[in-house]
Amino acid sequence: MRVIFMGTPDFSVPVLDALVTAGHEVAAVYCQPPRPAGRGKKARPSPVQARAEALGLPVRHPVSLKDEVAQADFAALKADVAVVVAYGLILPQAVLDAPKRGCLNIHASLLPRWRGAAPIHRAIMAGDAETGVCIMQMEAGLDTGPVLLREALTIGPQETTGELHDRLSALGARLIVEALERLDALTPEPQPEAGVTYAAKIDKSEARVNWARPAAEVDRLIRGLSPFPGAWCEAGGERIKLLCSAVAEGQGAPGAVLDADLTVGCGTGAVRLLRLQRAGRAAQDVDEFLRGMPLPRGTQLG
């Protein structure tokens, strides 16, 4: 098929690769414009733009698709279908209608659960046992379109958002190739009204650990926000990012270090911290971290 690809972050890159490998003609790649990044604040292309340029594909990064010129340029590509995954812009109806077979979205949840911006984070933070990928026909509503294909994945008991992100990205790449191969035979299934939840964008104010919460909730917060934006606490006047944890045996005052293995008391139960990061330094497993920053029993984490 003649395909327009629309995506921006790392999550989208394996999908672009899969479409190219499957032999589809990628007429153009749409992504967000380069953003200032790093210490020098130089404009840095998105992961999708970098990959598309390496593949020799034409790249477009309009600031908006609302104006008539951008919409005419999109329609002029005369695509059979647009594949959209974590693009970052709302598609106006004129864009949705332009490809012959419409626009297909790869969404990292089992719709209608976790519509919206942060479905992977929210699934782990909520303690979901499973999540997955849906291939959805796009319409004007937020992730409301009928589903063509879906496949579930079990969420591991110590899995982080970063780890689950990579598994879901690979699954999405496989499913979209299958969906395009079988497009004429697939029956769109409307999403049920029951079970709708919304995955709101992660706010940095959510990231500070409240040790008074139950251990299971603290553990899910740490894993759900790892690696970005990263749950954090204070120790010795420093902000420490917490990247991996596990619910552990023990009980003590909320935020108190209970043993030499960096088990920390919560409102009920305890959490063992497994991977941490000091500001300006690399992430470290707990044993290495404690050699550089001892946190003896009785230390209070804020």
PyMOL commands that set and color helices and strands:
alter all, ss='L'
color gray80, all
select helices_A, chain A and resi 10-21+47-54+68-75+93-97+119-125+161-181+183-185+204-206+215-224+286-292
alter helices_A, ss='H'
color red, helices_A
select strands_A, chain A and resi 2-7+25-30+35-37+42-44+59-60+81-85+103-107+115-116+130-137+147-154+198-199+231-235+238-248+263-265+270-278+284-285
alter strands_A, ss='S'
color yellow, strands_A
deselect
rebuild
show_as cartoon
